[in-house]
């Protein structure tokens, strides 16, 4: 049996938002609160690998 030559781990967070408003144009003074109104969809990813030496 060999000793593990290397171990690698990765943790990733992706927070995406998607929203719709009835206005057809963007006005910063009117829409600035809408930028933070939508709740994000959080996606967590975990990946792990291990290389075994011979």
N, C-alpha and C positions, 0 to 999 in steps of 0.2 A: 504494500500500500504506500502511496506517495503522500507527501505533505502538500496541502493546498498551496499552489504557487501564487495565487492572487484571488482576491475577493473584491467585487465591485458592486455597489448599490446606488440606486438612483431613486429619488422621490421628486415628483412633479405635481404642481397644482395649476390647474387652468380654471379661471373664473370668467365665464362669458355671460353677457347680458343681451337680451333681445327685446325691443320695445316698438310700439307703434303709437302714433299720435295723429289726430285728424288734420293737423295743419300741413300744408304742402311746402312750406318754406321753413328756414331755421332763423330764429331770432334769439340771440344769446340772452338778452334781458328777459324774455318770456320763457325760454326753454332751459335755463341753467339748472333749475330744480329737477327737471325731468331726467337729467343726466345721472342722478343718483337715486331716482325713485324706483327703478326696476331692480328686483332682487337677482343676484347673480346665480348662475348654475355652476356649482363647484364640481370639478372632476379631479379626483386624486389618482395618481398612478404610481405604482411601486414596481421596480424591476431589480432583480438581483441575479448575479452570475458568479460562478466560481470556476476557476481553472485549476485542474489537478495536474501537477507535474509527474512525469514518469521517471 
